[in-house]
Amino acid sequence: MKPITLITGASAGIGMELARVFAAHGHELVLVARREDRLTALADEIAASGQPRPTVLAADLERPEAPAALAAALASRGLEPEVVVNNAGFGLSGAAATLDRNEQLGMIDLNVRALTELSLLFVESLARHRGGILNVASIAAFLPGPGMAVYYATKAYVLSFSEALHQELAGRGIRVTALCPGPVLTEFQARSGMRVDRAQQQLELPAARVAQMGYAGLMRGKRVVIAGVGNKIVVLLMRLVPHALLLRMVDQRMQEIRPD
């Protein structure tokens, strides 16, 4: 079986940049997302740069059967993961009681269930290759988020789960890293319905830079990578502010950046 790096949500944003970074470091890739045309264009770009052409697998990871189907597709091609990058995910802005319930459950299916299954599905091959798991969380993982309650909760899960796996799998030679970016200008904002204001722009990092930090952190075996000095300061300040006050601050902030 040939070792590969599996990257989900690779059709745009941080996932696309992670694909470019891993390819530049010599990893053979399998790219996964719903939009096959975008994956094919990215695979063509990587091949044109002189790297092995990635395998493209179109899949909707919100569907419960998708991870198992993905594993079967890899096995049928003689491929097994050396690294799993769980980047696929989305957010929705608005009060949880008023947002579409099925969309929010779909968010949990993608951000939590699929990530969990793909993190555990390939443990044996990751151990054989002494590889790793890079799970994309967010600085949203460090606090509750009124106005994006389910999204913040999913990212808190990703961080907690990844840190626990980091400890559990270390003895098998598997590195597990949670990548926690702050604001990154990608298609995420459009789908979530958030506006990007001046305060967010001051913390914003290019997706390419976030991807480089994530790759470097995984290779060094770091448990958590908070992308950017500004975001590290924000996370530190969160721990110093009383929780009740922090909740009110986040609620007010989300009302300011929510669409009218």
Secondary structure, DSSP 8 states (H G I E B T S, - for coil): -EEEEEEESTTSHHHHHHHHHHHHTT--EEEEES-HHHHHHHHHHHHHTTS---EEEE--TTSTTHHHHHHHHHHHTTEEEEEEEE-------S-TTTS-HHHHHHHHIIIIIIHHHHHHHTHHHHHHTT-EEEEE--GGGGS--TTSHHHHHHHHHHHHHHHHHHHHHGGGT-EEEEEE-----SHHHHHHT----HHHHHH---HHHHHHHHHHHHHTT-SEEE-SHHHHHHHHHHHHS-HHHHHHHHHHHHHHHS--
